[in-house]
């Protein structure tokens, strides 16, 4: 089961989102021209892309089952949310 601290602690969620944003910024040039959704595992810096949230999750789930990831729309980085893979 994914760590429940992300639901319970605003500080943990804020730190997780900050790390996710940093990984996205670091890889922005590599993602230029890509569309869809990116799933980011902030600790490792691993990135998984898909044209939909489901596709990005499916790619990430193979490596990180039941783990929190930071999902971001590439065309609108403000449309982002931490979710556990499913």
TORGU-861642 format. One record per atom (N, C-alpha, C, CB): residue number from 1; x, y, z; atom name; residue in one letter. Coordinates in steps of 0.1 Angstrom, whole numbers, plus 5000, padded with zeros to 4 digits. Glycine has a CB too. Layout:
<sites>
<site nr="NUM" X="X" Y="Y" Z="Z" atom="CA" rest="A"/>
...
</sites>
This chain:
<sites>
<site nr="1" X="5008" Y="4988" Z="5000" atom="N" rest="X"/>
<site nr="1" X="5000" Y="5000" Z="5000" atom="CA" rest="X"/>
<site nr="1" X="5009" Y="5012" Z="5000" atom="C" rest="X"/>
<site nr="1" X="4990" Y="5000" Z="5012" atom="CB" rest="X"/>
<site nr="2" X="5005" Y="5022" Z="4992" atom="N" rest="X"/>
<site nr="2" X="5013" Y="5035" Z="4991" atom="CA" rest="X"/>
<site nr="2" X="5013" Y="5042" Z="5005" atom="C" rest="X"/>
<site nr="2" X="5007" Y="5044" Z="4980" atom="CB" rest="X"/>
<site nr="3" X="5023" Y="5049" Z="5008" atom="N" rest="X"/>
<site nr="3" X="5025" Y="5056" Z="5020" atom="CA" rest="X"/>
<site nr="3" X="5014" Y="5066" Z="5023" atom="C" rest="X"/>
<site nr="3" X="5038" Y="5063" Z="5020" atom="CB" rest="X"/>
<site nr="4" X="5006" Y="5064" Z="5034" atom="N" rest="X"/>
<site nr="4" X="4995" Y="5073" Z="5037" atom="CA" rest="X"/>
<site nr="4" X="4999" Y="5087" Z="5041" atom="C" rest="X"/>
<site nr="4" X="4986" Y="5066" Z="5047" atom="CB" rest="X"/>
<site nr="5" X="5012" Y="5088" Z="5044" atom="N" rest="X"/>
<site nr="5" X="5017" Y="5101" Z="5049" atom="CA" rest="X"/>
<site nr="5" X="5014" Y="5112" Z="5039" atom="C" rest="X"/>
<site nr="5" X="5032" Y="5101" Z="5052" atom="CB" rest="X"/>
<site nr="6" X="5013" Y="5109" Z="5026" atom="N" rest="X"/>
<site nr="6" X="5011" Y="5119" Z="5016" atom="CA" rest="X"/>
<site nr="6" X="4996" Y="5124" Z="5017" atom="C" rest="X"/>
<site nr="6" X="5012" Y="5112" Z="5002" atom="CB" rest="X"/>
<site nr="7" X="4987" Y="5116" Z="5022" atom="N" rest="X"/>
<site nr="7" X="4973" Y="5121" Z="5024" atom="CA" rest="X"/>
<site nr="7" X="4973" Y="5129" Z="5037" atom="C" rest="X"/>
<site nr="7" X="4964" Y="5109" Z="5024" atom="CB" rest="X"/>
<site nr="8" X="4980" Y="5124" Z="5047" atom="N" rest="X"/>
<site nr="8" X="4979" Y="5130" Z="5061" atom="CA" rest="X"/>
<site nr="8" X="4987" Y="5142" Z="5063" atom="C" rest="X"/>
<site nr="8" X="4982" Y="5119" Z="5070" atom="CB" rest="X"/>
<site nr="9" X="4998" Y="5144" Z="5057" atom="N" rest="X"/>
<site nr="9" X="5007" Y="5155" Z="5060" atom="CA" rest="X"/>
<site nr="9" X="5009" Y="5165" Z="5048" atom="C" rest="X"/>
<site nr="9" X="5021" Y="5149" Z="5063" atom="CB" rest="X"/>
<site nr="10" X="5005" Y="5177" Z="5051" atom="N" rest="X"/>
<site nr="10" X="5006" Y="5187" Z="5040" atom="CA" rest="X"/>
<site nr="10" X="5021" Y="5190" Z="5038" atom="C" rest="X"/>
<site nr="10" X="4999" Y="5200" Z="5045" atom="CB" rest="X"/>
<site nr="11" X="5029" Y="5189" Z="5048" atom="N" rest="X"/>
<site nr="11" X="5043" Y="5191" Z="5046" atom="CA" rest="X"/>
<site nr="11" X="5050" Y="5181" Z="5037" atom="C" rest="X"/>
<site nr="11" X="5051" Y="5192" Z="5060" atom="CB" rest="X"/>
<site nr="12" X="5046" Y="5168" Z="5039" atom="N" rest="X"/>
<site nr="12" X="5051" Y="5157" Z="5031" atom="CA" rest="X"/>
<site nr="12" X="5047" Y="5159" Z="5017" atom="C" rest="X"/>
<site nr="12" X="5047" Y="5143" Z="5036" atom="CB" rest="X"/>
<site nr="13" X="5034" Y="5162" Z="5014" atom="N" rest="X"/>
<site nr="13" X="5029" Y="5164" Z="5001" atom="CA" rest="X"/>
<site nr="13" X="5036" Y="5176" Z="4994" atom="C" rest="X"/>
<site nr="13" X="5014" Y="5167" Z="5001" atom="CB" rest="X"/>
<site nr="14" X="5038" Y="5187" Z="5002" atom="N" rest="X"/>
<site nr="14" X="5044" Y="5199" Z="4996" atom="CA" rest="X"/>
<site nr="14" X="5059" Y="5196" Z="4992" atom="C" rest="X"/>
<site nr="14" X="5044" Y="5210" Z="5006" atom="CB" rest="X"/>
<site nr="15" X="5066" Y="5188" Z="5000" atom="N" rest="X"/>
<site nr="15" X="5080" Y="5184" Z="4997" atom="CA" rest="X"/>
<site nr="15" X="5080" Y="5175" Z="4985" atom="C" rest="X"/>
<site nr="15" X="5086" Y="5178" Z="5009" atom="CB" rest="X"/>
<site nr="16" X="5071" Y="5166" Z="4984" atom="N" rest="X"/>
<site nr="16" X="5070" Y="5157" Z="4973" atom="CA" rest="X"/>
<site nr="16" X="5068" Y="5164" Z="4960" atom="C" rest="X"/>
<site nr="16" X="5059" Y="5146" Z="4975" atom="CB" rest="X"/>
<site nr="17" X="5058" Y="5174" Z="4960" atom="N" rest="X"/>
<site nr="17" X="5055" Y="5182" Z="4948" atom="CA" rest="X"/>
<site nr="17" X="5067" Y="5190" Z="4944" atom="C" rest="X"/>
<site nr="17" X="5043" Y="5191" Z="4951" atom="CB" rest="X"/>
<site nr="18" X="5074" Y="5196" Z="4954" atom="N" rest="X"/>
<site nr="18" X="5086" Y="5204" Z="4951" atom="CA" rest="X"/>
<site nr="18" X="5096" Y="5196" Z="4944" atom="C" rest="X"/>
<site nr="18" X="5091" Y="5210" Z="4964" atom="CB" rest="X"/>
<site nr="19" X="5099" Y="5184" Z="4949" atom="N" rest="X"/>
<site nr="19" X="5109" Y="5175" Z="4942" atom="CA" rest="X"/>
<site nr="19" X="5104" Y="5171" Z="4928" atom="C" rest="X"/>
<site nr="19" X="5110" Y="5162" Z="4951" atom="CB" rest="X"/>
<site nr="20" X="5091" Y="5168" Z="4927" atom="N" rest="X"/>
<site nr="20" X="5086" Y="5165" Z="4913" atom="CA" rest="X"/>
<site nr="20" X="5088" Y="5177" Z="4904" atom="C" rest="X"/>
<site nr="20" X="5071" Y="5162" Z="4914" atom="CB" rest="X"/>
<site nr="21" X="5085" Y="5189" Z="4908" atom="N" rest="X"/>
<site nr="21" X="5087" Y="5201" Z="4900" atom="CA" rest="X"/>
<site nr="21" X="5102" Y="5202" Z="4896" atom="C" rest="X"/>
<site nr="21" X="5082" Y="5213" Z="4907" atom="CB" rest="X"/>
<site nr="22" X="5110" Y="5200" Z="4905" atom="N" rest="X"/>
<site nr="22" X="5125" Y="5201" Z="4903" atom="CA" rest="X"/>
<site nr="22" X="5129" Y="5191" Z="4892" atom="C" rest="X"/>
<site nr="22" X="5133" Y="5199" Z="4915" atom="CB" rest="X"/>
<site nr="23" X="5124" Y="5179" Z="4893" atom="N" rest="X"/>
<site nr="23" X="5128" Y="5169" Z="4883" atom="CA" rest="X"/>
<site nr="23" X="5122" Y="5173" Z="4869" atom="C" rest="X"/>
<site nr="23" X="5122" Y="5155" Z="4887" atom="CB" rest="X"/>
<site nr="24" X="5110" Y="5178" Z="4869" atom="N" rest="X"/>
<site nr="24" X="5104" Y="5183" Z="4856" atom="CA" rest="X"/>
<site nr="24" X="5112" Y="5194" Z="4850" atom="C" rest="X"/>
<site nr="24" X="5090" Y="5187" Z="4859" atom="CB" rest="X"/>
<site nr="25" X="5116" Y="5204" Z="4858" atom="N" rest="X"/>
<site nr="25" X="5124" Y="5215" Z="4853" atom="CA" rest="X"/>
<site nr="25" X="5138" Y="5210" Z="4848" atom="C" rest="X"/>
<site nr="25" X="5126" Y="5225" Z="4865" atom="CB" rest="X"/>
<site nr="26" X="5144" Y="5201" Z="4855" atom="N" rest="X"/>
<site nr="26" X="5157" Y="5196" Z="4851" atom="CA" rest="X"/>
<site nr="26" X="5156" Y="5188" Z="4837" atom="C" rest="X"/>
<site nr="26" X="5162" Y="5186" Z="4861" atom="CB" rest="X"/>
<site nr="27" X="5145" Y="5182" Z="4834" atom="N" rest="X"/>
<site nr="27" X="5143" Y="5174" Z="4822" atom="CA" rest="X"/>
<site nr="27" X="5134" Y="5181" Z="4811" atom="C" rest="X"/>
<site nr="27" X="5137" Y="5161" Z="4825" atom="CB" rest="X"/>
<site nr="28" X="5131" Y="5194" Z="4814" atom="N" rest="X"/>
<site nr="28" X="5123" Y="5202" Z="4804" atom="CA" rest="X"/>
<site nr="28" X="5128" Y="5201" Z="4790" atom="C" rest="X"/>
<site nr="28" X="5122" Y="5216" Z="4809" atom="CB" rest="X"/>
<site nr="29" X="5141" Y="5203" Z="4788" atom="N" rest="X"/>
<site nr="29" X="5146" Y="5203" Z="4774" atom="CA" rest="X"/>
<site nr="29" X="5144" Y="5189" Z="4767" atom="C" rest="X"/>
<site nr="29" X="5161" Y="5206" Z="4774" atom="CB" rest="X"/>
<site nr="30" X="5146" Y="5178" Z="4775" atom="N" rest="X"/>
<site nr="30" X="5143" Y="5165" Z="4769" atom="CA" rest="X"/>
<site nr="30" X="5129" Y="5162" Z="4766" atom="C" rest="X"/>
<site nr="30" X="5148" Y="5154" Z="4779" atom="CB" rest="X"/>
<site nr="31" X="5120" Y="5170" Z="4772" atom="N" rest="X"/>
<site nr="31" X="5106" Y="5167" Z="4770" atom="CA" rest="X"/>
<site nr="31" X="5100" Y="5177" Z="4760" atom="C" rest="X"/>
<site nr="31" X="5098" Y="5169" Z="4783" atom="CB" rest="X"/>
<site nr="32" X="5108" Y="5186" Z="4755" atom="N" rest="X"/>
<site nr="32" X="5103" Y="5196" Z="4745" atom="CA" rest="X"/>
<site nr="32" X="5097" Y="5188" Z="4733" atom="C" rest="X"/>
<site nr="32" X="5115" Y="5205" Z="4740" atom="CB" rest="X"/>
<site nr="33" X="5085" Y="5193" Z="4729" atom="N" rest="X"/>
<site nr="33" X="5078" Y="5187" Z="4718" atom="CA" rest="X"/>
<site nr="33" X="5070" Y="5175" Z="4722" atom="C" rest="X"/>
<site nr="33" X="5088" Y="5183" Z="4707" atom="CB" rest="X"/>
<site nr="34" X="5072" Y="5170" Z="4734" atom="N" rest="X"/>
<site nr="34" X="5063" Y="5159" Z="4738" atom="CA" rest="X"/>
<site nr="34" X="5050" Y="5164" Z="4742" atom="C" rest="X"/>
<site nr="34" X="5070" Y="5151" Z="4750" atom="CB" rest="X"/>
<site nr="35" X="5040" Y="5155" Z="4742" atom="N" rest="X"/>
<site nr="35" X="5027" Y="5159" Z="4746" atom="CA" rest="X"/>
<site nr="35" X="5021" Y="5148" Z="4755" atom="C" rest="X"/>
<site nr="35" X="5017" Y="5162" Z="4734" atom="CB" rest="X"/>
<site nr="36" X="5011" Y="5151" Z="4762" atom="N" rest="X"/>
<site nr="36" X="5004" Y="5142" Z="4771" atom="CA" rest="X"/>
<site nr="36" X="5008" Y="5144" Z="4785" atom="C" rest="X"/>
<site nr="36" X="5008" Y="5128" Z="4766" atom="CB" rest="X"/>
<site nr="37" X="5010" Y="5133" Z="4792" atom="N" rest="X"/>
<site nr="37" X="5012" Y="5133" Z="4807" atom="CA" rest="X"/>
<site nr="37" X="5026" Y="5127" Z="4810" atom="C" rest="X"/>
<site nr="37" X="5001" Y="5125" Z="4814" atom="CB" rest="X"/>
<site nr="38" X="5032" Y="5132" Z="4820" atom="N" rest="X"/>
<site nr="38" X="5045" Y="5126" Z="4825" atom="CA" rest="X"/>
<site nr="38" X="5042" Y="5122" Z="4839" atom="C" rest="X"/>
<site nr="38" X="5057" Y="5137" Z="4823" atom="CB" rest="X"/>
<site nr="39" X="5047" Y="5111" Z="4843" atom="N" rest="X"/>
<site nr="39" X="5047" Y="5106" Z="4857" atom="CA" rest="X"/>
<site nr="39" X="5061" Y="5106" Z="4861" atom="C" rest="X"/>
<site nr="39" X="5041" Y="5091" Z="4858" atom="CB" rest="X"/>
<site nr="40" X="5064" Y="5112" Z="4873" atom="N" rest="X"/>
<site nr="40" X="5077" Y="5114" Z="4878" atom="CA" rest="X"/>
<site nr="40" X="5079" Y="5108" Z="4892" atom="C" rest="X"/>
<site nr="40" X="5081" Y="5129" Z="4879" atom="CB" rest="X"/>
<site nr="41" X="5089" Y="5100" Z="4893" atom="N" rest="X"/>
<site nr="41" X="5093" Y="5094" Z="4906" atom="CA" rest="X"/>
<site nr="41" X="5104" Y="5103" Z="4911" atom="C" rest="X"/>
<site nr="41" X="5097" Y="5079" Z="4905" atom="CB" rest="X"/>
<site nr="42" X="5100" Y="5112" Z="4921" atom="N" rest="X"/>
<site nr="42" X="5110" Y="5123" Z="4925" atom="CA" rest="X"/>
<site nr="42" X="5123" Y="5118" Z="4931" atom="C" rest="X"/>
<site nr="42" X="5103" Y="5132" Z="4934" atom="CB" rest="X"/>
<site nr="43" X="5123" Y="5108" Z="4938" atom="N" rest="X"/>
<site nr="43" X="5135" Y="5103" Z="4945" atom="CA" rest="X"/>
<site nr="43" X="5146" Y="5098" Z="4934" atom="C" rest="X"/>
<site nr="43" X="5132" Y="5092" Z="4955" atom="CB" rest="X"/>
<site nr="44" X="5141" Y="5091" Z="4925" atom="N" rest="X"/>
<site nr="44" X="5151" Y="5085" Z="4915" atom="CA" rest="X"/>
<site nr="44" X="5152" Y="5095" Z="4903" atom="C" rest="X"/>
<site nr="44" X="5146" Y="5072" Z="4910" atom="CB" rest="X"/>
<site nr="45" X="5142" Y="5103" Z="4900" atom="N" rest="X"/>
<site nr="45" X="5142" Y="5111" Z="4888" atom="CA" rest="X"/>
<site nr="45" X="5137" Y="5104" Z="4876" atom="C" rest="X"/>
<site nr="45" X="5156" Y="5116" Z="4886" atom="CB" rest="X"/>
<site nr="46" X="5132" Y="5092" Z="4878" atom="N" rest="X"/>
<site nr="46" X="5126" Y="5085" Z="4866" atom="CA" rest="X"/>
<site nr="46" X="5114" Y="5091" Z="4861" atom="C" rest="X"/>
<site nr="46" X="5123" Y="5070" Z="4870" atom="CB" rest="X"/>
<site nr="47" X="5113" Y="5092" Z="4848" atom="N" rest="X"/>
<site nr="47" X="5101" Y="5098" Z="4841" atom="CA" rest="X"/>
<site nr="47" X="5095" Y="5088" Z="4832" atom="C" rest="X"/>
<site nr="47" X="5106" Y="5111" Z="4834" atom="CB" rest="X"/>
<site nr="48" X="5081" Y="5088" Z="4832" atom="N" rest="X"/>
<site nr="48" X="5074" Y="5079" Z="4823" atom="CA" rest="X"/>
<site nr="48" X="5063" Y="5088" Z="4816" atom="C" rest="X"/>
<site nr="48" X="5067" Y="5068" Z="4831" atom="CB" rest="X"/>
<site nr="49" X="5062" Y="5086" Z="4803" atom="N" rest="X"/>
<site nr="49" X="5053" Y="5095" Z="4795" atom="CA" rest="X"/>
<site nr="49" X="5042" Y="5086" Z="4789" atom="C" rest="X"/>
<site nr="49" X="5060" Y="5102" Z="4784" atom="CB" rest="X"/>
<site nr="50" X="5031" Y="5093" Z="4787" atom="N" rest="X"/>
<site nr="50" X="5019" Y="5086" Z="4780" atom="CA" rest="X"/>
<site nr="50" X="5010" Y="5097" Z="4774" atom="C" rest="X"/>
<site nr="50" X="5012" Y="5077" Z="4789" atom="CB" rest="X"/>
<site nr="51" X="5002" Y="5093" Z="4765" atom="N" rest="X"/>
<site nr="51" X="4993" Y="5103" Z="4759" atom="CA" rest="X"/>
<site nr="51" X="4982" Y="5106" Z="4768" atom="C" rest="X"/>
<site nr="51" X="4988" Y="5099" Z="4745" atom="CB" rest="X"/>
<site nr="52" X="4979" Y="5097" Z="4778" atom="N" rest="X"/>
<site nr="52" X="4969" Y="5099" Z="4788" atom="CA" rest="X"/>
<site nr="52" X="4974" Y="5096" Z="4802" atom="C" rest="X"/>
<site nr="52" X="4957" Y="5090" Z="4785" atom="CB" rest="X"/>
<site nr="53" X="4967" Y="5099" Z="4812" atom="N" rest="X"/>
<site nr="53" X="4971" Y="5096" Z="4826" atom="CA" rest="X"/>
<site nr="53" X="4972" Y="5081" Z="4827" atom="C" rest="X"/>
<site nr="53" X="4961" Y="5102" Z="4836" atom="CB" rest="X"/>
<site nr="54" X="4963" Y="5074" Z="4822" atom="N" rest="X"/>
<site nr="54" X="4963" Y="5059" Z="4822" atom="CA" rest="X"/>
<site nr="54" X="4976" Y="5053" Z="4816" atom="C" rest="X"/>
<site nr="54" X="4951" Y="5053" Z="4816" atom="CB" rest="X"/>
<site nr="55" X="4980" Y="5058" Z="4805" atom="N" rest="X"/>
<site nr="55" X="4992" Y="5053" Z="4798" atom="CA" rest="X"/>
<site nr="55" X="5004" Y="5056" Z="4806" atom="C" rest="X"/>
<site nr="55" X="4993" Y="5059" Z="4784" atom="CB" rest="X"/>
<site nr="56" X="5005" Y="5069" Z="4811" atom="N" rest="X"/>
<site nr="56" X="5017" Y="5072" Z="4819" atom="CA" rest="X"/>
<site nr="56" X="5017" Y="5064" Z="4832" atom="C" rest="X"/>
<site nr="56" X="5017" Y="5087" Z="4823" atom="CB" rest="X"/>
<site nr="57" X="5006" Y="5061" Z="4838" atom="N" rest="X"/>
<site nr="57" X="5005" Y="5053" Z="4850" atom="CA" rest="X"/>
<site nr="57" X="5009" Y="5039" Z="4847" atom="C" rest="X"/>
<site nr="57" X="4991" Y="5053" Z="4856" atom="CB" rest="X"/>
<site nr="58" X="5004" Y="5033" Z="4836" atom="N" rest="X"/>
<site nr="58" X="5008" Y="5020" Z="4832" atom="CA" rest="X"/>
<site nr="58" X="5023" Y="5018" Z="4830" atom="C" rest="X"/>
<site nr="58" X="5000" Y="5016" Z="4819" atom="CB" rest="X"/>
<site nr="59" X="5029" Y="5027" Z="4824" atom="N" rest="X"/>
<site nr="59" X="5044" Y="5026" Z="4822" atom="CA" rest="X"/>
<site nr="59" X="5051" Y="5027" Z="4836" atom="C" rest="X"/>
<site nr="59" X="5049" Y="5038" Z="4813" atom="CB" rest="X"/>
<site nr="60" X="5046" Y="5036" Z="4844" atom="N" rest="X"/>
<site nr="60" X="5053" Y="5038" Z="4857" atom="CA" rest="X"/>
<site nr="60" X="5050" Y="5026" Z="4866" atom="C" rest="X"/>
<site nr="60" X="5048" Y="5050" Z="4864" atom="CB" rest="X"/>
<site nr="61" X="5038" Y="5020" Z="4866" atom="N" rest="X"/>
<site nr="61" X="5034" Y="5009" Z="4874" atom="CA" rest="X"/>
<site nr="61" X="5043" Y="4997" Z="4873" atom="C" rest="X"/>
<site nr="61" X="5019" Y="5005" Z="4872" atom="CB" rest="X"/>
<site nr="62" X="5048" Y="4995" Z="4860" atom="N" rest="X"/>
<site nr="62" X="5057" Y="4984" Z="4858" atom="CA" rest="X"/>
<site nr="62" X="5070" Y="4984" Z="4866" atom="C" rest="X"/>
<site nr="62" X="5061" Y="4983" Z="4843" atom="CB" rest="X"/>
<site nr="63" X="5074" Y="4996" Z="4869" atom="N" rest="X"/>
<site nr="63" X="5086" Y="4998" Z="4877" atom="CA" rest="X"/>
<site nr="63" X="5083" Y="5002" Z="4892" atom="C" rest="X"/>
<site nr="63" X="5095" Y="5009" Z="4871" atom="CB" rest="X"/>
<site nr="64" X="5072" Y="5009" Z="4894" atom="N" rest="X"/>
<site nr="64" X="5069" Y="5014" Z="4907" atom="CA" rest="X"/>
<site nr="64" X="5054" Y="5011" Z="4910" atom="C" rest="X"/>
<site nr="64" X="5071" Y="5029" Z="4908" atom="CB" rest="X"/>
<site nr="65" X="5051" Y="4998" Z="4913" atom="N" rest="X"/>
<site nr="65" X="5038" Y="4994" Z="4917" atom="CA" rest="X"/>
<site nr="65" X="5034" Y="5000" Z="4930" atom="C" rest="X"/>
<site nr="65" X="5036" Y="4979" Z="4916" atom="CB" rest="X"/>
<site nr="66" X="5022" Y="5006" Z="4931" atom="N" rest="X"/>
<site nr="66" X="5017" Y="5011" Z="4944" atom="CA" rest="X"/>
<site nr="66" X="5027" Y="5020" Z="4951" atom="C" rest="X"/>
<site nr="66" X="5014" Y="4999" Z="4954" atom="CB" rest="X"/>
<site nr="67" X="5032" Y="5030" Z="4943" atom="N" rest="X"/>
<site nr="67" X="5041" Y="5040" Z="4948" atom="CA" rest="X"/>
<site nr="67" X="5036" Y="5054" Z="4943" atom="C" rest="X"/>
<site nr="67" X="5056" Y="5037" Z="4942" atom="CB" rest="X"/>
<site nr="68" X="5039" Y="5064" Z="4951" atom="N" rest="X"/>
<site nr="68" X="5035" Y="5077" Z="4948" atom="CA" rest="X"/>
<site nr="68" X="5043" Y="5083" Z="4937" atom="C" rest="X"/>
<site nr="68" X="5036" Y="5086" Z="4961" atom="CB" rest="X"/>
<site nr="69" X="5037" Y="5089" Z="4927" atom="N" rest="X"/>
<site nr="69" X="5043" Y="5096" Z="4916" atom="CA" rest="X"/>
<site nr="69" X="5037" Y="5110" Z="4914" atom="C" rest="X"/>
<site nr="69" X="5043" Y="5088" Z="4903" atom="CB" rest="X"/>
<site nr="70" X="5044" Y="5118" Z="4908" atom="N" rest="X"/>
<site nr="70" X="5039" Y="5132" Z="4905" atom="CA" rest="X"/>
<site nr="70" X="5035" Y="5132" Z="4890" atom="C" rest="X"/>
<site nr="70" X="5050" Y="5143" Z="4908" atom="CB" rest="X"/>
<site nr="71" X="5022" Y="5133" Z="4887" atom="N" rest="X"/>
<site nr="71" X="5017" Y="5133" Z="4874" atom="CA" rest="X"/>
<site nr="71" X="5015" Y="5148" Z="4869" atom="C" rest="X"/>
<site nr="71" X="5004" Y="5125" Z="4873" atom="CB" rest="X"/>
<site nr="72" X="5020" Y="5151" Z="4857" atom="N" rest="X"/>
<site nr="72" X="5019" Y="5165" Z="4852" atom="CA" rest="X"/>
<site nr="72" X="5015" Y="5164" Z="4837" atom="C" rest="X"/>
<site nr="72" X="5033" Y="5172" Z="4853" atom="CB" rest="X"/>
<site nr="73" X="5006" Y="5173" Z="4833" atom="N" rest="X"/>
<site nr="73" X="5003" Y="5175" Z="4819" atom="CA" rest="X"/>
<site nr="73" X="5014" Y="5184" Z="4813" atom="C" rest="X"/>
<site nr="73" X="4989" Y="5182" Z="4817" atom="CB" rest="X"/>
<site nr="74" X="5020" Y="5179" Z="4802" atom="N" rest="X"/>
<site nr="74" X="5031" Y="5186" Z="4796" atom="CA" rest="X"/>
<site nr="74" X="5027" Y="5200" Z="4790" atom="C" rest="X"/>
<site nr="74" X="5037" Y="5178" Z="4786" atom="CB" rest="X"/>
<site nr="75" X="5015" Y="5201" Z="4786" atom="N" rest="X"/>
<site nr="75" X="5010" Y="5213" Z="4780" atom="CA" rest="X"/>
<site nr="75" X="5005" Y="5223" Z="4790" atom="C" rest="X"/>
<site nr="75" X="4999" Y="5211" Z="4769" atom="CB" rest="X"/>
<site nr="76" X="5004" Y="5219" Z="4803" atom="N" rest="X"/>
<site nr="76" X="4999" Y="5228" Z="4814" atom="CA" rest="X"/>
<site nr="76" X="5005" Y="5223" Z="4827" atom="C" rest="X"/>
<site nr="76" X="4984" Y="5228" Z="4814" atom="CB" rest="X"/>
<site nr="77" X="5018" Y="5226" Z="4830" atom="N" rest="X"/>
<site nr="77" X="5025" Y="5221" Z="4842" atom="CA" rest="X"/>
<site nr="77" X="5017" Y="5224" Z="4855" atom="C" rest="X"/>
<site nr="77" X="5038" Y="5227" Z="4842" atom="CB" rest="X"/>
<site nr="78" X="5008" Y="5234" Z="4855" atom="N" rest="X"/>
<site nr="78" X="5000" Y="5236" Z="4867" atom="CA" rest="X"/>
<site nr="78" X="4990" Y="5226" Z="4869" atom="C" rest="X"/>
<site nr="78" X="4994" Y="5250" Z="4866" atom="CB" rest="X"/>
<site nr="79" X="4987" Y="5218" Z="4859" atom="N" rest="X"/>
<site nr="79" X="4977" Y="5207" Z="4860" atom="CA" rest="X"/>
<site nr="79" X="4985" Y="5195" Z="4864" atom="C" rest="X"/>
<site nr="79" X="4970" Y="5204" Z="4846" atom="CB" rest="X"/>
<site nr="80" X="4988" Y="5194" Z="4877" atom="N" rest="X"/>
<site nr="80" X="4996" Y="5183" Z="4883" atom="CA" rest="X"/>
<site nr="80" X="4990" Y="5178" Z="4896" atom="C" rest="X"/>
<site nr="80" X="5011" Y="5189" Z="4885" atom="CB" rest="X"/>
<site nr="81" X="4993" Y="5165" Z="4899" atom="N" rest="X"/>
<site nr="81" X="4988" Y="5159" Z="4911" atom="CA" rest="X"/>
<site nr="81" X="4997" Y="5147" Z="4915" atom="C" rest="X"/>
<site nr="81" X="4974" Y="5155" Z="4909" atom="CB" rest="X"/>
<site nr="82" X="4999" Y="5146" Z="4928" atom="N" rest="X"/>
<site nr="82" X="5006" Y="5134" Z="4933" atom="CA" rest="X"/>
<site nr="82" X="4995" Y="5123" Z="4934" atom="C" rest="X"/>
<site nr="82" X="5013" Y="5137" Z="4946" atom="CB" rest="X"/>
<site nr="83" X="4998" Y="5111" Z="4929" atom="N" rest="X"/>
<site nr="83" X="4989" Y="5100" Z="4930" atom="CA" rest="X"/>
<site nr="83" X="4997" Y="5087" Z="4932" atom="C" rest="X"/>
<site nr="83" X="4980" Y="5099" Z="4918" atom="CB" rest="X"/>
<site nr="84" X="4992" Y="5077" Z="4939" atom="N" rest="X"/>
<site nr="84" X="4999" Y="5064" Z="4939" atom="CA" rest="X"/>
<site nr="84" X="4995" Y="5057" Z="4926" atom="C" rest="X"/>
<site nr="84" X="4994" Y="5056" Z="4951" atom="CB" rest="X"/>
<site nr="85" X="5005" Y="5049" Z="4921" atom="N" rest="X"/>
<site nr="85" X="5002" Y="5042" Z="4909" atom="CA" rest="X"/>
<site nr="85" X="4991" Y="5031" Z="4912" atom="C" rest="X"/>
<site nr="85" X="5015" Y="5034" Z="4903" atom="CB" rest="X"/>
<site nr="86" X="4983" Y="5028" Z="4902" atom="N" rest="X"/>
<site nr="86" X="4972" Y="5018" Z="4904" atom="CA" rest="X"/>
<site nr="86" X="4972" Y="5008" Z="4893" atom="C" rest="X"/>
<site nr="86" X="4959" Y="5026" Z="4905" atom="CB" rest="X"/>
</sites>
